[in-house]
């Protein structure tokens, strides 16, 4: 189990991550819809996640969402690497009603986010455009390459939820053990 505590002037985060879990979660970010998205991520990635964040929500949700991405990405990095014996790459699509979102992942030690799923407006107390900020913070701190693209959709709730689910199932597939892979899945011999 990976434990992370991250405290700044804007947020105070405690996080526990079990990479090979059962999809169980206890989430309290202070933003109801974001909690639901993190629960969905844990459920579909089959990771166990406990997370508590006290953030400066009187300002807005930006610091909370981004800092949770930083903390979760850092924990994923520690849990995954050196990434020996895993699939490494995955490309998955998740749908929710009219929305379809694709996510491709490379667990390669190189931080990158390609975001092509523009959403804006509020979903409850969650600013939908912060979805990109979350995934950028997560990818940069996990040191993984993540490509997320909206294939179709019009409902912001459905688009954001499909993005979280697509990421979750791609992550689950990329970190899956492959008995035919010996060592690190790279010609370099390291990631």
LUMLOMI-457896 format. One record per atom (N, C-alpha, C, O, CB): residue in one letter; x, y, z. Coordinates in steps of 0.02 Angstrom, whole numbers, padded with zeros to 5 digits, always signed. Last residue first. Glycine has a CB too. Layout:
<rs>
AXYZ...
</rs>
This chain:
<rs>
X+00637+00104-00890X+00585+00152-00906X+00597+00216-00866X+00559+00263-00872X+00515+00123-00891X+00755-00004-00970X+00732+00036-00913X+00677+00082-00937X+00671+00096-00996X+00791+00076-00882X+00788-00065-01085X+00802-00102-01025X+00782-00065-00962X+00792-00090-00906X+00874-00120-01023X+00759-00014-01208X+00811+00019-01170X+00833-00021-01109X+00888-00013-01084X+00788+00088-01148X+00650-00084-01249X+00714-00101-01281X+00772-00069-01243X+00828-00094-01246X+00714-00078-01354X+00538-00133-01121X+00570-00080-01159X+00635-00104-01188X+00672-00142-01156X+00582-00018-01115X+00466-00190-00998X+00446-00194-01069X+00473-00134-01110X+00434-00091-01131X+00370-00196-01073X+00580-00265-00885X+00546-00203-00905X+00529-00207-00979X+00572-00224-01020X+00590-00141-00889X+00559-00441-00864X+00590-00377-00848X+00547-00319-00870X+00485-00324-00874X+00658-00372-00881X+00471-00522-00988X+00522-00529-00936X+00555-00462-00925X+00578-00430-00973X+00574-00584-00955X+00312-00563-01032X+00358-00506-01028X+00407-00518-00971X+00387-00525-00913X+00319-00439-01017X+00228-00668-01014X+00276-00674-01069X+00327-00616-01070X+00377-00620-01104X+00239-00676-01135X+00139-00634-00915X+00192-00682-00898X+00243-00691-00954X+00297-00718-00942X+00160-00749-00883X+00092-00478-00876X+00097-00521-00935X+00154-00570-00923X+00212-00549-00921X+00109-00478-01001X-00018-00387-00770X+00041-00430-00779X+00036-00470-00844X-00018-00493-00863X+00049-00478-00719X-00080-00226-00811X-00093-00298-00803X-00029-00339-00813X+00008-00325-00860X-00148-00322-00853X-00069-00095-00837X-00030-00121-00780X-00040-00196-00769X-00011-00225-00723X-00048-00083-00717X-00156-00080-00945X-00085-00066-00954X-00042-00094-00898X+00015-00114-00909X-00074+00009-00959X-00284-00109-00891X-00255-00152-00944X-00180-00142-00950X-00143-00190-00961X-00289-00137-01010X-00300-00005-00799X-00305-00075-00776X-00272-00122-00827X-00238-00169-00808X-00378-00095-00765X-00292+00105-00887X-00241+00095-00835X-00241+00023-00812X-00188-00008-00806X-00254+00142-00775X-00410+00084-00961X-00345+00083-00995X-00289+00072-00945X-00243+00033-00958X-00334+00149-01035X-00504+00098-00861X-00497+00032-00893X-00433+00027-00934X-00405-00027-00941X-00558+00018-00937X-00480+00235-00824X-00477+00180-00775X-00466+00113-00809X-00423+00074-00788X-00540+00178-00733X-00503+00308-00942X-00437+00308-00911X-00430+00248-00865X-00378+00215-00866X-00427+00374-00872X-00640+00279-00957X-00592+00258-01009X-00521+00257-00981X-00484+00210-00994X-00596+00306-01070X-00690+00340-00840X-00696+00267-00849X-00647+00242-00902X-00617+00189-00893X-00768+00249-00869X-00661+00474-00864X-00634+00441-00805X-00636+00365-00813X-00589+00330-00794X-00673+00462-00742X-00736+00491-00984X-00663+00503-00983X-00631+00468-00923X-00580+00435-00931X-00648+00578-00981X-00867+00469-00941X-00837+00422-00989X-00761+00430-00992X-00726+00381-01001X-00867+00433-01060X-00881+00582-00859X-00882+00515-00829X-00853+00463-00876X-00817+00418-00854X-00954+00496-00811X-00873+00684-00956X-00824+00680-00902X-00822+00611-00871X-00769+00583-00859X-00839+00733-00848X-00987+00650-01036X-00919+00655-01065X-00866+00647-01011X-00819+00608-01019X-00910+00722-01102X-01095+00657-00946X-01079+00594-00979X-01008+00594-01007X-00973+00544-01003X-01129+00581-01035X-01089+00794-00912X-01084+00742-00860X-01063+00676-00892X-01017+00643-00867X-01152+00734-00823X-01110+00856-01039X-01046+00863-01003X-01037+00811-00948X-00981+00786-00939X-01040+00933-00973X-01174+00785-01181X-01189+00797-01111X-01125+00799-01071X-01088+00749-01069X-01238+00744-01084X-01125+00747-01305X-01148+00816-01296X-01162+00834-01223X-01161+00893-01205X-01210+00827-01336X-01020+00647-01412X-01056+00661-01351X-01074+00734-01345X-01043+00777-01375X-01015+00639-01291X-00875+00559-01470X-00940+00590-01481X-00972+00601-01414X-00955+00569-01365X-00985+00546-01528X-00741+00552-01433X-00761+00526-01497X-00829+00554-01518X-00839+00572-01576X-00764+00449-01496X-00621+00640-01350X-00693+00633-01356X-00709+00609-01427X-00692+00642-01476X-00730+00700-01341X-00473+00569-01289X-00507+00602-01344X-00582+00587-01342X-00603+00530-01332X-00478+00580-01412X-00319+00566-01210X-00391+00561-01200X-00426+00601-01254X-00411+00660-01265X-00412+00586-01129X-00171+00491-01173X-00207+00524-01228X-00281+00512-01218X-00304+00455-01218X-00183+00498-01298X-00031+00493-01072X-00104+00482-01073X-00133+00523-01130X-00122+00584-01135X-00137+00501-01005X+00113+00424-01007X+00085+00461-01063X+00011+00442-01070X-00006+00383-01074X+00124+00445-01129X+00175+00450-00840X+00145+00408-00892X+00119+00453-00948X+00106+00512-00937X+00088+00363-00863X+00213+00500-00715X+00262+00490-00768X+00237+00438-00819X+00272+00390-00836X+00331+00469-00739X+00132+00540-00617X+00139+00468-00625X+00193+00451-00675X+00218+00395-00677X+00072+00436-00647X+00139+00677-00639X+00167+00650-00577X+00173+00574-00578X+00215+00546-00542X+00126+00671-00519X+00078+00692-00764X+00145+00720-00752X+00178+00689-00691X+00238+00675-00692X+00142+00795-00744X-00048+00630-00744X+00000+00603-00793X+00071+00628-00779X+00118+00589-00782X-00021+00624-00864X-00106+00715-00644X-00096+00643-00633X-00042+00616-00680X+00004+00582-00657X-00162+00606-00643X-00109+00839-00707X-00071+00832-00645X-00057+00758-00631X-00001+00741-00610X-00111+00862-00586X-00194+00806-00816X-00126+00831-00828X-00083+00821-00766X-00026+00797-00770X-00128+00906-00847X-00312+00767-00752X-00275+00717-00789X-00204+00741-00806X-00158+00700-00809X-00312+00700-00854X-00347+00893-00693X-00337+00832-00652X-00293+00782-00690X-00244+00757-00663X-00405+00801-00634X-00362+00975-00805X-00311+00991-00755X-00295+00930-00711X-00237+00918-00694X-00333+01050-00711X-00473+00914-00867X-00408+00915-00901X-00352+00928-00851X-00299+00897-00856X-00407+00968-00957X-00569+00943-00770X-00554+00874-00787X-00486+00869-00820X-00446+00825-00804X-00609+00844-00833X-00599+01075-00763X-00546+01051-00718X-00529+00978-00730X-00479+00953-00704X-00566+01061-00646X-00711+01096-00838X-00646+01107-00871X-00587+01087-00827X-00531+01082-00851X-00640+01180-00891X-00817+01076-00748X-00799+01022-00794X-00731+01033-00827X-00697+00984-00843X-00852+01015-00847X-00819+01107-00583X-00807+01142-00645X-00779+01092-00696X-00722+01068-00687X-00759+01203-00635X-00938+01047-00472X-00876+01031-00508X-00873+01070-00573X-00919+01066-00614X-00871+00955-00521X-01056+01051-00408X-01006+01099-00384X-00939+01089-00420X-00889+01120-00401X-00996+01092-00309X-01144+01002-00547X-01150+01012-00475X-01101+01066-00454X-01104+01122-00481X-01136+00946-00436X-01046+01045-00662X-01082+00983-00648X-01088+00981-00573X-01041+00960-00539X-01045+00918-00678X-01030+01191-00764X-01030+01159-00698X-01070+01094-00699X-01121+01089-00733X-01059+01207-00646X-00925+01217-00909X-00986+01223-00870X-00980+01183-00805X-00931+01148-00793X-01046+01198-00910X-00848+01112-01033X-00850+01169-00989X-00917+01170-00954X-00961+01129-00967X-00837+01236-01027X-00733+01010-01122X-00796+01017-01086X-00792+01079-01043X-00738+01098-01019X-00811+00953-01042X-00643+00929-01248X-00661+00993-01217X-00731+00991-01185X-00780+00972-01216X-00658+01048-01268X-00543+00824-01268X-00610+00812-01244X-00637+00875-01210X-00651+00874-01150X-00613+00751-01196X-00406+00797-01290X-00449+00819-01344X-00521+00801-01326X-00556+00767-01364X-00428+00787-01412X-00250+00802-01226X-00321+00809-01206X-00360+00837-01264X-00349+00893-01286X-00328+00855-01143X-00112+00717-01188X-00147+00744-01246X-00221+00744-01228X-00250+00691-01218X-00132+00703-01312X+00019+00726-01077X-00054+00723-01083X-00074+00755-01148X-00057+00812-01163X-00088+00758-01023X+00160+00642-01009X+00130+00679-01064X+00054+00673-01059X+00028+00620-01039X+00155+00653-01133X+00312+00579-00949X+00251+00616-00933X+00225+00654-00992X+00261+00694-01022X+00263+00663-00874X+00376+00422-00957X+00378+00488-00990X+00311+00522-00981X+00259+00497-01003X+00396+00481-01067X+00366+00294-00914X+00411+00338-00878X+00418+00407-00909X+00461+00446-00889X+00479+00306-00874X+00270+00216-00978X+00338+00217-01004X+00386+00263-00969X+00443+00271-00992X+00335+00234-01075X+00135+00162-01003X+00169+00163-00938X+00244+00161-00955X+00276+00109-00946X+00146+00101-00892X+00027+00243-01103X+00093+00211-01106X+00124+00218-01037X+00138+00274-01015X+00138+00242-01162X-00143+00238-01155X-00093+00247-01102X-00029+00211-01120X-00030+00156-01149X-00120+00222-01034X-00289+00312-01220X-00230+00270-01233X-00177+00288-01181X-00168+00347-01166X-00204+00279-01306X-00461+00323-01220X-00400+00337-01182X-00347+00286-01201X-00358+00226-01198X-00414+00336-01106X-00609+00395-01284X-00554+00348-01293X-00495+00371-01251X-00480+00431-01246X-00534+00342-01367X-00782+00406-01256X-00717+00435-01245X-00664+00380-01250X-00673+00326-01223X-00713+00472-01177X-00945+00445-01298X-00893+00395-01304X-00825+00430-01300X-00813+00478-01337X-00900+00354-01372X-01113+00480-01253X-01042+00499-01250X-00996+00438-01257X-01008+00386-01226X-01027+00535-01185X-01243+00439-01241X-01221+00465-01307X-01146+00480-01310X-01119+00493-01364X-01259+00528-01324X-01208+00326-01116X-01262+00350-01159X-01235+00376-01226X-01205+00337-01263X-01302+00406-01123X-01048+00314-01108X-01102+00328-01061X-01156+00363-01102X-01150+00422-01120X-01078+00373-01000X-00906+00212-01142X-00965+00249-01164X-01011+00261-01105X-01013+00221-01057X-01002+00211-01220X-00732+00202-01172X-00788+00195-01126X-00846+00237-01152X-00836+00291-01180X-00768+00216-01053X-00598+00118-01246X-00653+00164-01255X-00706+00149-01203X-00722+00091-01191X-00683+00160-01328X-00418+00103-01235X-00486+00081-01220X-00536+00137-01233X-00519+00196-01232X-00491+00058-01147X-00262+00041-01243X-00306+00088-01278X-00377+00063-01269X-00395+00009-01292X-00287+00094-01355X-00100+00022-01172X-00171+00004-01176X-00209+00060-01210X-00189+00118-01207X-00200-00011-01106X+00062-00043-01126X+00020-00002-01170X-00053-00026-01165X-00066-00085-01156X+00044-00004-01243X+00109-00131-01016X+00135-00064-01029X+00088-00020-01070X+00074+00036-01049X+00200-00070-01065X+00095-00261-00960X+00078-00248-01030X+00109-00183-01055X+00134-00182-01111X+00002-00244-01038X+00237-00304-00853X+00169-00279-00866X+00158-00270-00941X+00205-00272-00981X+00156-00212-00829X+00366-00335-00806X+00318-00388-00818X+00247-00367-00832X+00200-00406-00824X+00317-00433-00761X+00401-00189-00711X+00425-00252-00741X+00366-00300-00750X+00322-00305-00707X+00479-00285-00697X+00393-00057-00659X+00347-00081-00711X+00371-00144-00746X+00361-00151-00807X+00337-00028-00762X+00464-00006-00549X+00494-00004-00616X+00454-00037-00671X+00480-00044-00727X+00560-00036-00612X+00307+00082-00545X+00375+00076-00570X+00419+00036-00522X+00412+00043-00461X+00406+00144-00582X+00182+00082-00473X+00190+00049-00538X+00263+00034-00555X+00278-00021-00577X+00160+00092-00592X+00189+00153-00353X+00159+00086-00353X+00175+00048-00417X+00182-00013-00415X+00084+00092-00345X+00244+00276-00387X+00280+00232-00340X+00254+00160-00343X+00292+00113-00337X+00272+00260-00269X+00144+00321-00475X+00213+00314-00497X+00251+00266-00452X+00286+00220-00476X+00248+00382-00499X+00033+00330-00391X+00033+00282-00446X+00105+00269-00470X+00123+00212-00484X-00010+00307-00504X+00075+00436-00310X+00065+00370-00280X+00064+00316-00334X+00093+00262-00325X-00002+00368-00241X+00078+00539-00406X+00139+00521-00370X+00133+00451-00338X+00181+00412-00340X+00154+00573-00315X-00058+00543-00441X-00007+00527-00490X+00058+00505-00458X+00089+00456-00480X+00006+00587-00535X-00116+00583-00319X-00132+00517-00347X-00081+00496-00399X-00061+00438-00401X-00203+00519-00378X-00057+00711-00305X-00048+00660-00253X-00062+00590-00281X-00024+00543-00268X-00094+00673-00193X-00101+00776-00424X-00030+00771-00407X-00018+00714-00358X+00026+00673-00369X-00005+00838-00377X-00241+00766-00411X-00207+00736-00468X-00133+00726-00455X-00104+00675-00474X-00217+00778-00530X-00255+00844-00297X-00272+00773-00293X-00241+00736-00351X-00216+00680-00343X-00349+00763-00292X-00219+00966-00354X-00176+00937-00302X-00192+00863-00290X-00147+00823-00275X-00183+00976-00237X-00327+00989-00443X-00259+00981-00468X-00214+00947-00417X-00175+00903-00435X-00230+01050-00486X-00437+00995-00353X-00436+00946-00408X-00365+00934-00432X-00344+00877-00441X-00481+00970-00466X-00398+01101-00265X-00416+01034-00240X-00409+00982-00295X-00377+00930-00284X-00489+01034-00214X-00378+01209-00351X-00322+01184-00311X-00336+01113-00286X-00292+01070-00286X-00309+01230-00251X-00512+01223-00409X-00452+01211-00448X-00395+01180-00407X-00368+01128-00427X-00427+01275-00479X-00632+01257-00349X-00610+01188-00345X-00543+01174-00377X-00518+01117-00373X-00660+01145-00375X-00614+01412-00257X-00645+01371-00309X-00616+01301-00303X-00579+01287-00256X-00634+01400-00381X-00624+01474-00125X-00595+01507-00184X-00627+01476-00246X-00661+01511-00284X-00517+01500-00186X-00681+01382-00045X-00712+01448-00045X-00685+01490-00103X-00719+01535-00127X-00700+01484+00022X-00598+01274-00051X-00656+01274-00096X-00694+01339-00094X-00735+01352-00139X-00702+01217-00077X-00461+01236-00017X-00487+01304-00014X-00545+01313-00063X-00543+01352-00110X-00431+01356-00031X-00482+01070+00054X-00455+01120+00009X-00488+01187+00017X-00537+01195+00054X-00462+01097-00062X-00446+00922+00115X-00475+00984+00139X-00443+01039+00098X-00383+01054+00106X-00464+00995+00218X-00473+00758+00066X-00442+00822+00050X-00482+00879+00081X-00543+00882+00075X-00437+00832-00027X-00440+00589+00066X-00472+00644+00103X-00436+00707+00086X-00374+00711+00091X-00473+00631+00181X-00455+00427+00004X-00431+00495-00007X-00474+00544+00032X-00535+00542+00031X-00433+00512-00082X-00413+00267-00040X-00441+00308+00013X-00412+00377+00005X-00351+00385-00002X-00426+00278+00085X-00434+00142-00157X-00414+00211-00147X-00452+00242-00089X-00513+00243-00087X-00426+00252-00211X-00386+00005-00250X-00418+00027-00189X-00390+00096-00173X-00329+00107-00175X-00406-00023-00130X-00420-00027-00422X-00374-00005-00371X-00415+00013-00309X-00472+00034-00314X-00331+00057-00395X-00491-00057-00539X-00481-00109-00487X-00423-00091-00441X-00382-00134-00422X-00467-00177-00521X-00533+00036-00624X-00462+00019-00628X-00444-00039-00582X-00389-00067-00585X-00418+00080-00611X-00665+00047-00584X-00651+00019-00649X-00577+00003-00661X-00560-00038-00704X-00676+00066-00703X-00654+00100-00451X-00695+00041-00466X-00674+00007-00531X-00665-00054-00534X-00770+00060-00470X-00575+00216-00467X-00552+00160-00425X-00589+00096-00444X-00558+00043-00451X-00563+00176-00350X-00660+00291-00552X-00591+00275-00572X-00566+00214-00533X-00540+00167-00562X-00544+00335-00561X-00772+00305-00469X-00778+00269-00533X-00709+00247-00558X-00701+00191-00582X-00813+00312-00586X-00718+00384-00369X-00744+00317-00352X-00750+00274-00415X-00734+00215-00414X-00814+00324-00318X-00690+00496-00445X-00634+00459-00416X-00656+00390-00394X-00618+00342-00399X-00605+00498-00356X-00822+00535-00476X-00776+00518-00530X-00716+00478-00503X-00694+00430-00535X-00751+00582-00564X-00873+00562-00348X-00904+00510-00389X-00857+00488-00445X-00854+00428-00461X-00971+00535-00418X-00793+00671-00314X-00790+00609-00274X-00817+00551-00315X-00788+00497-00315X-00830+00617-00208X-00842+00760-00409X-00773+00738-00415X-00763+00675-00373X-00727+00629-00395X-00725+00793-00392X-00970+00783-00356X-00964+00750-00421X-00893+00724-00432X-00884+00670-00460X-00982+00799-00477X-00935+00844-00226X-00974+00782-00234X-00965+00747-00300X-00953+00686-00301X-01045+00797-00225X-00798+00896-00153X-00835+00910-00216X-00870+00846-00235X-00839+00799-00259X-00786+00936-00274X-00729+00851-00048X-00768+00912-00036X-00808+00932-00097X-00847+00980-00095X-00722+00968-00015X-00669+00732-00061X-00632+00790-00087X-00666+00855-00070X-00636+00909-00076X-00623+00784-00162X-00668+00584-00005X-00698+00646+00018X-00654+00704-00003X-00607+00723+00032X-00708+00645+00096X-00690+00411-00028X-00667+00474-00057X-00705+00532-00026X-00766+00530-00020X-00677+00475-00133X-00647+00253-00028X-00676+00301+00019X-00648+00368+00000X-00589+00382+00011X-00660+00282+00095X-00666+00105-00127X-00643+00173-00116X-00681+00207-00060X-00739+00191-00046X-00649+00214-00179X-00616-00040-00221X-00650-00010-00163X-00623+00060-00151X-00564+00073-00163X-00642-00054-00100X-00559-00121-00315X-00601-00066-00338X-00640-00032-00282X-00690+00001-00294X-00649-00090-00389X-00472-00209-00265X-00536-00237-00288X-00584-00182-00311X-00642-00195-00324X-00569-00278-00232X-00297-00193-00307X-00353-00196-00261X-00414-00228-00293X-00410-00268-00339X-00371-00127-00238X-00158-00161-00334X-00190-00225-00350X-00248-00237-00303X-00249-00285-00265X-00139-00283-00347X-00131-00035-00275X-00134-00043-00348X-00170-00107-00368X-00209-00106-00416X-00065-00043-00377X-00195+00055-00155X-00176-00014-00165X-00186-00029-00238X-00243-00034-00262X-00217-00064-00119X-00165+00206-00073X-00177+00173-00137X-00152+00101-00135X-00095+00089-00115X-00143+00212-00194X-00219+00342+00021X-00194+00273+00024X-00214+00239-00041X-00271+00242-00062X-00222+00235+00087X-00195+00510+00068X-00213+00463+00016X-00181+00395+00031X-00123+00392+00052X-00191+00488-00053X-00235+00673+00116X-00209+00608+00137X-00238+00556+00089X-00297+00558+00071X-00229+00591+00213X-00204+00846+00095X-00226+00783+00065X-00194+00724+00100X-00134+00723+00113X-00210+00781-00010X-00246+01005+00098X-00217+00956+00144X-00246+00888+00124X-00306+00875+00133X-00234+00974+00221X-00214+01157+00005X-00246+01092+00015X-00209+01051+00067X-00149+01060+00078X-00251+01053-00050X-00149+01281+00014X-00214+01277-00020X-00251+01211-00007X-00313+01210-00008X-00204+01286-00094X-00026+01272+00069X-00068+01325+00095X-00139+01321+00067X-00185+01354+00093X-00038+01394+00079X-00015+01091+00077X+00007+01157+00052X-00036+01209+00087X-00077+01193+00129X+00002+01162-00026X+00025+00925+00098X-00004+00984+00130X+00028+01046+00101X+00089+01054+00101X+00004+00981+00207X-00001+00760+00075X+00023+00820+00040X-00013+00880+00069X-00074+00885+00066X+00011+00815-00038X+00038+00596+00095X+00011+00654+00130X+00041+00715+00096X+00102+00720+00089X+00026+00652+00207X+00013+00431+00043X+00035+00498+00025X+00000+00549+00069X-00061+00545+00079X+00023+00513-00050X+00056+00263+00035X+00024+00315+00075X+00055+00382+00054X+00116+00388+00049X+00033+00303+00151X+00026+00109-00042X+00062+00173-00046X+00022+00225-00008X-00039+00231-00016X+00071+00195-00121X+00042-00059+00000X+00000+00000+00000X+00044+00062+00000X+00093+00067+00037X-00048+00000+00061
</rs>
